[in-house]
């Protein structure tokens, strides 16, 4: 396997680490010169990519890739990779699989009802509207190429360096209660597990990458506070909470996401089926703090 990743962020890094033993090489893009240097030092083939001007070296590496993973968010003008490399992607002789990291936000609001991969998408936020448009653009290209395309709709991502314990420790965590509101989550290690399995199987189709138990956000915060032995934050009503428009928009999408197909793909259980196993492990191993 020769894996090329557009966008070497939190989730993509976990996927790359999971797939590293199966890869001849892994190449990835970043906007940052400093991050590119760190990626090179870690053994990756790193390329700077601003979403507009791919280098000749980047294009040459693409021609060798067998697996392509897209982990860059679309914008108002569409998917940046397709915008500047669509014709190049049609001429990759070794390519045999494409993976696209999306979001469960594309389902929109279902008033707490269960949704699965066949549920109608009713995106509410602008970013979710852009995501579903990008999904369709990648599906069109994959259909034209007769190429397996896996679309992985991720729930709220957390893990070391990105979790409620950090805010609790800093005293900045708030427990916001909107009655009936639930979210799914997914630990970054389980994103790595799922997408690595998918890449090795050349999985095609849409998959919810979510945990086993949708839960109210304040329940997770209280569990973490109790683990840490710190006071539970005072509960605030959603109506009275002073939160950003983006944060408020997340509460407009209330649903429970099924992961039956995810379990079928991985052939077993997740590393962290619920937030309880995940936070208990991070607390016990002191891995919840930010790691470089």
Rosetta silent file (secondary structure, phi, psi, omega in degrees, C-alpha in Angstrom):
SEQUENCE: XXXXXXXXXXXXXXXXXXXXXXXXXXXXXXXXXXXXXXXXXXXXXXXXXXXXXXXXXXXXXXXXXXXXXXXXXXXXXXXXXXXXXXXXXXXXXXXXXXXXXXXXXXXXXXXXXXXXXXXXXXXXXXXXXXXXXXXXXXXXXXXXXXXXXXXXXXXXXXXXXXXXXXXXXXXXXXXXXXXXXXXXXXXXXXXXXXXXXXXXXXXXXXXXXXXXXXXXXXXXXXXXXXXXXXXXXXXXXXXXXXXXXXXXXXXXXXXXXXXXXXXXXXXXXXXXXXXXXXXXXXXXXXXXXXXX
SCORE:     score description
SCORE:     0.000 S_00000001
   1 L     0.000  136.677  173.115    0.000    0.000    0.000 S_00000001
   2 E  -125.003  107.915 -169.405    1.123    3.524   -0.828 S_00000001
   3 E  -102.095  127.153  175.603   -1.148    5.952    1.004 S_00000001
   4 E  -114.937  124.759 -177.400   -1.591    9.605    0.073 S_00000001
   5 E  -115.423  125.725  170.968   -3.489   11.772    2.565 S_00000001
   6 E   -93.869  109.964  179.054   -4.835   15.235    1.852 S_00000001
   7 L    96.158   92.937 -175.409   -4.925   17.018    5.206 S_00000001
   8 L   -95.456   73.554 -179.974   -2.776   15.559    7.984 S_00000001
   9 L  -100.400 -159.680 -173.106   -4.893   16.488   10.964 S_00000001
  10 H   -58.089  -50.372 -178.508   -5.922   14.776   14.190 S_00000001
  11 H   -72.029  -43.148 -178.230   -7.955   11.970   12.590 S_00000001
  12 H   -61.510  -36.449  178.982   -5.699   11.447    9.579 S_00000001
  13 H   -62.886  -42.084  179.295   -2.700   11.016   11.843 S_00000001
  14 H   -65.181  -37.916  178.315   -4.439    8.216   13.759 S_00000001
  15 H   -66.308  -44.078  179.958   -5.371    6.495   10.501 S_00000001
  16 H   -61.869  -41.841  179.800   -1.809    6.796    9.183 S_00000001
  17 H   -63.554  -37.442  179.438   -0.390    5.329   12.393 S_00000001
  18 H   -69.186  -34.928 -176.090   -2.780    2.382   12.147 S_00000001
  19 H   -90.905  -11.100 -174.247   -1.907    1.729    8.504 S_00000001
  20 H   -50.830  -42.250 -179.223    1.848    2.333    8.738 S_00000001
  21 H   -64.504  -19.544 -177.627    2.785   -1.380    9.040 S_00000001
  22 H   -98.663    0.927 -172.632    0.933   -2.098    5.788 S_00000001
  23 L  -110.215  138.241  168.389    2.403    0.787    3.785 S_00000001
  24 L   -68.376  -41.207  173.052    5.511    1.104    1.646 S_00000001
  25 E  -156.067  158.466  174.083    5.164    4.814    2.228 S_00000001
  26 E  -126.222  126.691  175.300    2.703    7.399    3.478 S_00000001
  27 E  -113.931  148.711 -178.408    2.527   10.869    1.981 S_00000001
  28 E  -154.142  157.616 -178.785    0.426   13.696    3.403 S_00000001
  29 E  -110.788  154.897  172.883   -0.254   17.377    2.950 S_00000001
  30 E  -151.546  157.433  175.323   -0.297   20.320    5.318 S_00000001
  31 L   -81.481  -23.589 -169.261   -0.490   24.076    4.913 S_00000001
  32 L   -92.384  129.392  175.645    2.276   24.658    7.452 S_00000001
  33 H   -64.463  -40.631  179.815    5.975   24.616    6.594 S_00000001
  34 H   -63.617  -43.608  179.794    6.802   23.861   10.229 S_00000001
  35 H   -67.704  -36.568  177.262    4.381   20.936   10.347 S_00000001
  36 H   -60.137  -39.945  178.418    5.704   19.614    7.036 S_00000001
  37 H   -64.635  -40.778  178.930    9.193   19.502    8.549 S_00000001
  38 H   -66.553  -37.599  178.475    7.880   17.607   11.587 S_00000001
  39 H   -65.653  -41.851  177.516    6.042   15.160    9.333 S_00000001
  40 H   -61.655  -42.837  178.620    9.204   14.545    7.320 S_00000001
  41 H   -62.773  -26.998  179.765   11.143   13.928   10.527 S_00000001
  42 L   -85.788    0.905  175.729    8.488   11.362   11.487 S_00000001
  43 L    98.945    7.768  177.589    9.089    9.441    8.269 S_00000001
  44 L   -92.566  157.526  168.225    6.292   10.745    6.074 S_00000001
  45 E   -88.620  107.906 -171.985    6.577   12.216    2.619 S_00000001
  46 E  -103.387  139.660  178.917    5.271   15.691    3.394 S_00000001
  47 E  -134.003  133.077  171.724    3.921   18.235    0.923 S_00000001
  48 E   -77.920  134.016 -178.991    2.711   21.759    1.505 S_00000001
  49 L  -145.521  121.016 -176.412   -0.677   22.299   -0.073 S_00000001
  50 L   -95.785    5.992 -178.813   -2.722   25.472    0.243 S_00000001
  51 L    85.991    1.620 -177.180   -5.818   24.079   -1.434 S_00000001
  52 L  -133.046  -36.568 -170.906   -5.112   25.969   -4.633 S_00000001
  53 L  -129.516   82.426  178.410   -1.639   25.283   -6.057 S_00000001
  54 L   -67.778  138.172 -178.953   -0.432   21.662   -5.884 S_00000001
  55 L   -77.009  163.651  175.861    3.279   21.306   -6.548 S_00000001
  56 H   -62.166  -39.172  179.113    4.806   19.174   -9.270 S_00000001
  57 H   -63.151  -39.072  177.422    6.326   16.939   -6.583 S_00000001
  58 H   -61.781  -47.256 -179.458    2.897   16.416   -5.036 S_00000001
  59 H   -62.374  -36.395  179.148    1.423   15.423   -8.388 S_00000001
  60 H   -67.253  -40.428  177.593    4.286   13.014   -9.021 S_00000001
  61 H   -64.116  -38.001  178.743    3.753   11.317   -5.664 S_00000001
  62 H   -58.107  -35.960 -177.206    0.049   10.983   -6.431 S_00000001
  63 L   -65.326  -18.032  178.981    0.825    8.945   -9.550 S_00000001
  64 L   -94.104  -14.864 -170.691    2.355    6.257   -7.313 S_00000001
  65 L   -68.537  138.640  172.526   -0.450    6.144   -4.734 S_00000001
  66 L   -98.618  -28.049 -177.480   -2.602    3.053   -4.366 S_00000001
  67 E  -130.701  135.147 -176.759   -4.846    4.518   -1.644 S_00000001
  68 E  -124.146  127.412  178.909   -6.104    8.091   -1.357 S_00000001
  69 E  -121.424  129.124 -178.289   -7.608    9.601    1.800 S_00000001
  70 E  -106.933  117.434 -179.015   -9.307   12.997    1.839 S_00000001
  71 L  -132.105   39.901  177.911   -9.329   14.764    5.208 S_00000001
  72 L  -118.102  133.173 -179.588   -9.752   18.377    4.109 S_00000001
  73 L   -72.618  143.525  174.018  -12.994   20.271    4.733 S_00000001
  74 L   -75.228  164.915  176.333  -14.817   21.733    1.738 S_00000001
  75 E  -124.135 -167.392 -178.878  -15.512   25.416    1.460 S_00000001
  76 L   -61.971  -27.340 -178.867  -18.036   27.627   -0.261 S_00000001
  77 L   -91.307    3.986  179.160  -16.325   26.908   -3.581 S_00000001
  78 E   106.712 -164.949 -178.609  -16.465   23.127   -3.088 S_00000001
  79 L   -77.370  124.166 -175.522  -13.845   20.511   -2.338 S_00000001
  80 H   -65.875  -31.707  179.402  -10.332   21.986   -2.728 S_00000001
  81 H   -68.574  -46.177  178.629   -8.769   18.711   -3.880 S_00000001
  82 H   -66.510  -35.118 -177.475  -11.328   18.215   -6.625 S_00000001
  83 H   -61.369  -35.812 -174.809  -11.193   21.882   -7.570 S_00000001
  84 H  -115.265   -4.256 -177.182   -7.524   21.784   -8.507 S_00000001
  85 H  -133.774   12.661 -175.572   -6.745   18.107   -9.109 S_00000001
  86 H   -55.294  -47.465 -177.826   -9.866   16.531  -10.605 S_00000001
  87 H   -68.926  -35.888  176.924   -8.278   15.808  -13.981 S_00000001
  88 H   -63.276  -38.715 -178.316   -5.066   14.531  -12.367 S_00000001
  89 H   -66.645  -21.695  178.950   -7.095   12.122  -10.221 S_00000001
  90 L   -78.204   -5.894 -173.216   -8.580   10.603  -13.354 S_00000001
  91 L  -128.649   39.292 -179.966   -5.128    9.515  -14.487 S_00000001
  92 L  -100.906  106.338 -169.647   -3.614    7.728  -11.495 S_00000001
  93 L   -67.224  -27.922 -174.783   -2.469    4.312  -12.741 S_00000001
  94 L   -97.990   -9.936 -172.140   -1.984    2.624   -9.355 S_00000001
  95 L   -65.634  131.888  179.660   -4.994    3.999   -7.482 S_00000001
  96 L  -132.596    0.112  178.969   -7.419    1.333   -6.228 S_00000001
  97 E  -162.653  142.641  174.791   -9.331    3.012   -3.353 S_00000001
  98 E  -125.690  134.539  173.490  -10.490    6.445   -2.200 S_00000001
  99 E  -119.450  140.572 -179.147  -11.582    7.306    1.331 S_00000001
 100 E  -129.162  123.640  178.173  -13.387   10.505    2.307 S_00000001
 101 E   -88.653  114.914 -178.823  -13.787   11.739    5.897 S_00000001
 102 E  -116.871 -154.606 -174.997  -17.175   13.390    6.318 S_00000001
 103 E  -145.043  148.812  174.758  -19.443   14.109    9.296 S_00000001
 104 H   -69.615   -8.168  175.075  -22.714   12.863   10.765 S_00000001
 105 H   -58.869  -20.915 -178.912  -23.744   16.514   10.568 S_00000001
 106 H   -65.421  -20.472  179.143  -24.968   15.789    7.038 S_00000001
 107 H   -73.520  -23.686 -178.142  -28.044   14.055    8.511 S_00000001
 108 E    74.492 -150.653 -176.521  -29.207   17.297   10.090 S_00000001
 109 L   -96.688  131.237  175.680  -31.843   17.266   12.821 S_00000001
 110 L  -129.662   24.218  174.382  -34.007   14.206   13.486 S_00000001
 111 L    51.610   39.631  175.615  -35.310   15.203   16.941 S_00000001
 112 L    84.733   -0.490 -179.931  -33.365   12.473   18.708 S_00000001
 113 L   -74.701  161.116  177.506  -34.497    9.632   16.421 S_00000001
 114 E   -74.987  140.112  174.482  -32.135    6.922   15.213 S_00000001
 115 E  -127.284  151.543  171.875  -30.492    7.414   11.832 S_00000001
 116 L  -132.755 -171.451 -172.720  -28.410    5.065    9.718 S_00000001
 117 L   -66.804  -14.375  178.598  -26.532    5.307    6.442 S_00000001
 118 L   -96.763   -3.390 -179.105  -29.776    5.104    4.439 S_00000001
 119 L   -68.196  142.226  177.773  -31.479    7.951    6.298 S_00000001
 120 L   -60.474  134.456  176.598  -32.292   11.043    4.270 S_00000001
 121 L   -85.124  127.105  178.255  -29.740   13.814    4.752 S_00000001
 122 E  -130.638   65.411 -174.275  -31.263   17.108    5.869 S_00000001
 123 L   -60.509  142.048 -177.855  -28.218   19.255    6.675 S_00000001
 124 L  -104.411  -53.399 -175.571  -28.882   22.388    8.689 S_00000001
 125 L   -76.848  158.623  179.695  -25.569   24.207    9.089 S_00000001
 126 H   -61.020  -42.306 -178.416  -23.622   25.692    6.210 S_00000001
 127 H   -64.358  -33.864  178.572  -20.646   23.414    6.849 S_00000001
 128 H   -72.586  -35.847  174.686  -22.898   20.319    6.712 S_00000001
 129 H   -61.458  -41.944  178.107  -24.476   21.516    3.460 S_00000001
 130 H   -66.135  -35.532  179.484  -20.966   21.859    2.038 S_00000001
 131 H   -65.123  -45.917 -178.476  -20.058   18.380    3.272 S_00000001
 132 H   -66.881  -33.469  175.825  -22.953   16.641    1.565 S_00000001
 133 H   -64.990  -41.336  178.408  -22.152   18.505   -1.649 S_00000001
 134 H   -65.567  -41.653  176.064  -18.527   17.319   -1.408 S_00000001
 135 H   -54.725  -46.336 -177.901  -19.668   13.746   -0.768 S_00000001
 136 H   -65.650  -36.579  178.154  -21.725   13.863   -3.955 S_00000001
 137 H   -64.900  -41.657  177.971  -18.811   15.295   -5.947 S_00000001
 138 H   -69.122  -35.528  176.583  -16.528   12.472   -4.819 S_00000001
 139 H   -64.267  -37.822  178.864  -19.223    9.912   -5.559 S_00000001
 140 H   -64.903  -43.384  178.660  -19.527   11.290   -9.079 S_00000001
 141 H   -65.078  -45.080 -179.306  -15.778   11.009   -9.666 S_00000001
 142 H   -61.514  -38.393  178.045  -15.607    7.503   -8.195 S_00000001
 143 H   -64.828  -41.300  178.485  -18.499    6.419  -10.413 S_00000001
 144 H   -62.756  -36.744 -177.735  -16.757    7.842  -13.474 S_00000001
 145 H   -89.935   -7.170 -172.797  -13.573    5.959  -12.579 S_00000001
 146 L    54.631   49.907 -172.865  -15.383    2.797  -11.395 S_00000001
 147 L  -115.010  136.521  173.607  -13.355    3.177   -8.199 S_00000001
 148 L   -61.231  129.446  178.059  -14.241    2.000   -4.664 S_00000001
 149 E  -128.762  121.199  174.240  -15.077    5.039   -2.534 S_00000001
 150 E  -103.779  127.976  176.927  -15.638    4.875    1.194 S_00000001
 151 E  -110.058  121.936 -172.569  -17.353    7.822    2.871 S_00000001
 152 E  -114.480  105.390 -177.062  -16.824    7.879    6.633 S_00000001
 153 E   -87.697  107.240 -173.613  -19.257   10.052    8.556 S_00000001
 154 E   -89.073  141.577  172.189  -17.541   10.873   11.824 S_00000001
 155 L   -84.250 -167.951  179.737  -19.273   11.811   15.068 S_00000001
 156 E   -60.731  121.134 -171.578  -17.795   14.231   17.619 S_00000001
 157 E   -90.167  133.819  175.760  -14.082   13.454   17.722 S_00000001
 158 E  -147.693  170.066 -179.055  -12.163   13.244   20.988 S_00000001
 159 E   159.390 -165.142  178.925   -9.054   11.637   22.425 S_00000001
 160 L   -54.712  129.353  179.102   -5.688   12.625   23.922 S_00000001
 161 L    81.596   -3.581 -178.762   -5.282   16.383   23.759 S_00000001
 162 E  -148.446   84.929 -175.997   -8.886   16.932   22.684 S_00000001
 163 L  -167.574  168.311 -174.658  -11.438   16.162   25.387 S_00000001
 164 H   -68.043  -24.421 -179.953  -13.568   17.556   28.212 S_00000001
 165 H   -61.164  -34.026 -179.651  -11.012   16.682   30.899 S_00000001
 166 H   -64.470  -42.564  178.853   -8.713   19.414   29.619 S_00000001
 167 H   -71.260  -35.538  175.969  -11.412   22.059   30.048 S_00000001
 168 H   -62.927  -42.569 -179.943  -12.360   20.687   33.444 S_00000001
 169 H   -63.874  -34.638 -179.751   -8.727   20.903   34.516 S_00000001
 170 H   -84.878   -8.364 -178.996   -8.547   24.490   33.282 S_00000001
 171 L    76.428   20.961 -177.119  -11.838   25.415   34.950 S_00000001
 172 L  -111.986    6.690 -175.704  -13.418   26.442   31.636 S_00000001
 173 L   -82.459  138.156  177.638  -15.846   23.537   31.135 S_00000001
 174 L  -122.178  141.202  178.178  -19.579   24.263   31.057 S_00000001
 175 E  -102.797  103.404 -176.476  -22.435   21.785   31.436 S_00000001
 176 E  -101.739  126.306 -177.316  -25.158   22.887   29.049 S_00000001
 177 E  -110.010  114.325  168.432  -28.506   21.160   29.279 S_00000001
 178 L  -115.829  107.120 -172.235  -30.874   21.137   26.335 S_00000001
 179 L   -50.899  129.685  178.713  -33.580   18.626   27.299 S_00000001
 180 L    86.729   -7.888 -176.600  -33.602   15.589   25.014 S_00000001
 181 L   -77.113  130.484  174.789  -30.343   16.533   23.270 S_00000001
 182 L  -135.412  154.889  174.753  -27.918   13.689   22.576 S_00000001
 183 E  -134.052  148.392  162.772  -24.723   13.320   20.568 S_00000001
 184 L   -88.145  160.004  176.931  -22.651   10.413   19.367 S_00000001
 185 E  -135.305  171.618  172.433  -18.896   10.571   19.786 S_00000001
 186 E  -154.210  127.541  177.168  -15.909    8.650   18.488 S_00000001
 187 E   -72.345  142.545 -175.345  -12.474    8.255   20.013 S_00000001
 188 H   -58.959  -31.501  178.108   -9.704    9.069   17.555 S_00000001
 189 H   -64.566  -31.871  178.610   -8.207    5.580   18.007 S_00000001
 190 H   -78.123  -25.897  169.845  -11.456    4.082   16.750 S_00000001
 191 H   -63.775  -46.108  177.102  -11.365    6.335   13.703 S_00000001
 192 H   -57.618  -47.266  179.205   -7.920    4.900   13.031 S_00000001
 193 H   -57.959  -50.845 -173.261   -9.211    1.355   13.534 S_00000001
 194 H   -66.675  -49.205 -174.967  -12.258    1.772   11.303 S_00000001
 195 H   -72.853  -31.519  174.850  -10.723    3.613    8.365 S_00000001
 196 H   -64.214  -43.777  175.601   -7.619    1.406    8.359 S_00000001
 197 H   -59.185  -43.606 -179.137   -9.848   -1.680    8.150 S_00000001
 198 H   -62.920  -43.496 -179.171  -11.806   -0.021    5.366 S_00000001
 199 H   -62.844  -43.211 -178.153   -8.678    0.882    3.401 S_00000001
 200 H   -67.958  -29.183  178.752   -7.278   -2.644    3.623 S_00000001
 201 H   -91.391   -3.629 -174.834  -10.612   -4.094    2.492 S_00000001
 202 L    52.959   48.550 -178.376  -11.082   -1.428   -0.198 S_00000001
 203 L   -61.512  142.808  176.745  -14.469   -0.769    1.349 S_00000001
 204 L  -128.705  135.425  179.535  -17.018    1.062   -0.771 S_00000001
 205 E   126.423 -172.868 -177.759  -20.080    2.875    0.514 S_00000001
 206 E  -103.697  140.425 -177.304  -21.117    5.111    3.396 S_00000001
 207 E  -142.056  128.807  171.361  -20.309    4.283    7.002 S_00000001
 208 E   -79.092  119.943  176.392  -21.177    5.970   10.289 S_00000001
 209 E  -103.592   89.481 -172.637  -18.037    6.001   12.431 S_00000001
 210 L  -141.792  163.037  179.808  -19.660    6.547   15.804 S_00000001
 211 L   -80.025 -177.316 -174.331  -19.688    4.984   19.262 S_00000001
 212 L   -84.659  -14.006 -170.244  -22.294    2.626   20.689 S_00000001
 213 L  -138.517   98.758  171.160  -24.089    5.069   22.984 S_00000001
 214 L   -62.242  140.050 -175.543  -25.400    8.512   22.101 S_00000001
 215 E  -146.809  156.514  176.221  -25.471   10.572   25.293 S_00000001
 216 L   -67.734  141.827 -176.257  -26.304   14.029   26.574 S_00000001
 217 H   -60.358  -36.749 -178.763  -23.229   16.285   26.676 S_00000001
 218 H   -69.262  -26.880  177.307  -23.581   17.124   30.366 S_00000001
 219 H   -63.080  -41.061 -179.986  -23.590   13.413   31.265 S_00000001
 220 H   -65.541  -42.396 -179.787  -20.123   13.046   29.753 S_00000001
 221 H   -63.297  -43.020 -179.976  -18.848   16.106   31.615 S_00000001
 222 H   -65.232  -39.231  178.019  -20.195   14.845   34.944 S_00000001
 223 H   -61.229  -44.287  179.611  -18.601   11.447   34.387 S_00000001
 224 H   -64.846  -43.479 -179.574  -15.237   13.095   33.702 S_00000001
 225 H   -60.964  -41.784  179.685  -15.519   15.405   36.709 S_00000001
 226 H   -66.072  -39.447  176.586  -16.255   12.457   38.984 S_00000001
 227 H   -59.610  -42.625 -175.174  -13.280   10.526   37.579 S_00000001
 228 H   -80.642  -14.252 -176.979  -10.988   13.481   38.203 S_00000001
 229 L    72.616   31.375  177.895  -12.349   14.222   41.643 S_00000001
 230 L  -113.790  158.570 -179.754  -13.220   17.813   40.751 S_00000001
 231 L   -61.481  142.883  173.580  -16.536   19.612   41.302 S_00000001
 232 L   -68.639  135.889  176.117  -19.157   19.158   38.623 S_00000001
 233 L   -62.339  147.344  177.231  -19.709   22.395   36.702 S_00000001
 234 L   -64.813  134.118 -178.103  -22.968   24.107   37.450 S_00000001
 235 E   -71.125  137.866  176.130  -25.564   23.184   34.869 S_00000001
 236 E  -118.569  143.708  175.409  -26.683   25.921   32.483 S_00000001
 237 E   -75.141  150.152  179.866  -29.786   25.895   30.350 S_00000001
 238 L   -60.210  -38.815 -177.028  -29.236   25.997   26.605 S_00000001
 239 L   -64.307  -34.719 -175.459  -31.377   29.122   26.328 S_00000001
 240 L   -94.139  -10.697 -173.729  -29.255   31.040   28.837 S_00000001
 241 L   -70.028  136.145  176.787  -25.816   29.706   27.829 S_00000001
 242 L   -91.860   88.985 -178.384  -23.372   32.197   26.325 S_00000001
 243 L  -126.803  160.831 -176.206  -21.925   30.088   23.506 S_00000001
 244 L   -68.810  157.569  176.610  -20.683   30.840   20.007 S_00000001
 245 H   -56.413  -36.637  179.099  -23.009   30.619   16.996 S_00000001
 246 H   -65.767  -46.658  178.281  -21.032   27.573   15.784 S_00000001
 247 H   -60.786  -40.927  179.793  -21.387   25.783   19.117 S_00000001
 248 H   -63.594  -33.984 -178.613  -25.078   26.672   19.201 S_00000001
 249 H   -65.964  -29.881  178.228  -25.553   25.219   15.723 S_00000001
 250 H   -61.727  -34.792 -178.968  -24.368   21.787   16.942 S_00000001
 251 L   -74.657   -8.819  176.638  -27.327   21.688   19.314 S_00000001
 252 L   -84.006   -2.410 -178.267  -29.674   22.159   16.357 S_00000001
 253 L  -121.369   94.911 -173.661  -28.792   18.658   15.096 S_00000001
 254 L  -110.406  116.739 -177.330  -30.254   16.089   17.488 S_00000001
 255 L  -162.737  162.247  172.425  -30.035   12.426   16.484 S_00000001
 256 E  -115.412  121.460 -173.577  -28.855    8.973   17.484 S_00000001
 257 E   -98.653  126.954  177.776  -26.517    7.427   14.908 S_00000001
 258 L   -76.334  141.677  176.306  -26.492    3.683   14.331 S_00000001
 259 L  -122.605   26.859  179.946  -23.121    1.936   14.025 S_00000001
 260 H   -58.146  -44.086 -178.461  -24.331   -1.563   13.080 S_00000001
 261 H   -69.697  -31.139  176.092  -22.496   -1.431    9.755 S_00000001
 262 H   -62.487  -44.936  178.978  -19.340   -0.191   11.455 S_00000001
 263 H   -63.365  -35.383  176.907  -19.297   -3.273   13.676 S_00000001
 264 H   -64.150  -39.511 -179.625  -19.786   -5.455   10.619 S_00000001
 265 H   -66.492  -48.058 -174.590  -16.772   -3.828    8.961 S_00000001
 266 H   -80.716  -14.326  176.823  -14.406   -4.125   11.904 S_00000001
 267 L    68.271   32.548 -179.396  -15.628   -7.591   12.801 S_00000001
 268 L   170.668 -153.009 -176.423  -15.818   -6.917   16.520 S_00000001
 269 L   -98.030  162.256  174.958  -16.014   -4.199   19.120 S_00000001
 270 L   -74.175  160.303  171.309  -14.516   -0.737   19.184 S_00000001
 271 L   -57.548  -41.487 -175.386  -11.539    0.089   21.366 S_00000001
 272 L  -132.528   87.049 -175.802  -13.869    2.426   23.266 S_00000001
 273 L   -60.087  -31.810  176.682  -17.544    1.455   22.769 S_00000001
 274 L  -137.005  173.822  179.335  -18.711    4.378   24.932 S_00000001
 275 H   -64.055  -24.878 -177.252  -17.255    7.505   26.493 S_00000001
 276 H   -64.382  -50.753  178.547  -16.913    5.665   29.821 S_00000001
 277 H   -60.931  -39.077 -176.624  -14.252    3.218   28.628 S_00000001
 278 H   -66.672  -50.639 -176.648  -12.439    5.995   26.784 S_00000001
 279 H   -71.798  -33.926  176.006  -12.237    8.503   29.620 S_00000001
 280 H   -61.380  -42.415  179.857  -11.495    5.846   32.222 S_00000001
 281 H   -67.601  -44.519 -179.209   -8.533    4.678   30.125 S_00000001
 282 H   -63.438  -35.712  179.307   -7.276    8.206   29.438 S_00000001
 283 H   -71.083  -44.417 -177.916   -7.485    9.050   33.146 S_00000001
 284 H   -64.977  -33.855 -177.294   -5.790    5.860   34.298 S_00000001
 285 H   -98.185    0.445 -177.475   -2.945    6.245   31.801 S_00000001
 286 L    54.888   36.700 -179.528   -2.684   10.050   32.096 S_00000001
 287 L  -100.415    5.103 -177.681   -3.031   10.234   28.312 S_00000001
 288 L   -76.086  -24.462 -178.539   -5.817   12.822   28.318 S_00000001
 289 L   -68.665  158.934 -177.970   -3.417   15.744   28.398 S_00000001
 290 L   -63.464  131.040  177.481   -2.271   17.333   25.174 S_00000001
 291 L  -114.399  141.817  176.528    0.545   15.406   23.499 S_00000001
 292 L   -80.783    0.000    0.000    2.886   16.793   20.861 S_00000001
